[in-house]
Amino acid sequence: MPGSAKAMAACTVGGLVVTTAYTVALGSSGWLWFAWVVLALVTVGVVAARPS
């Protein structure tokens, strides 16, 4: 996995942690979860598009 894909994966996992912590502390935010899902889909796309 190239460096950019690793960075995207790390940001996605970090975003999930932040989103979950926000939900536990302050309640659910639909926009925050939507943004995380978009980030996760972009990360999957970057990983899938990398050359083998």
N, C-alpha and C positions, 0 to 999 in steps of 0.2 A: 504494500500500500504506500503510495507516494506521500510526501510530507503534507501536501495540501489536503488530501483525503483524511489523513490522521488528524489534522487541525480541525477539519469540519466535524469529524466524529467526536472529538473532544468538546467542541462547542455545543454539539447536539446533546451530549450527555450532561454537560454543565447546565445547559438550558433546561433540561428535564429536572435536574436537581433544584434549580431556582424556581421553576414553575410549580413543582410539588411543594416546596417550602412556602411559597406565597399562598398556595391554595390551603395548606394546613393552617397558616397563621392568620390570613385575612379573608379566606373564602375564595370560592372559585371565580376565575375570570375567563370567560369564553374567548375573548380576544387573545389572551396570553396563551391559552391552549391551542388556539388556531395558529398563532405564530410559531409555536413549537412544532406542530404537525407539518407546517410548510417547511421549516428548517430541516426536519427529519426527512421529508421527501426530497429536498434538494441534496441532502447528504447521501441518500440512497442513489440518487441520480449521478452524483460525482463519483461514487465508488463503482457504480455499474459502468460508467463511461470510460473508466481508466483502461488503458491498453493492457492486455494480458501478458 
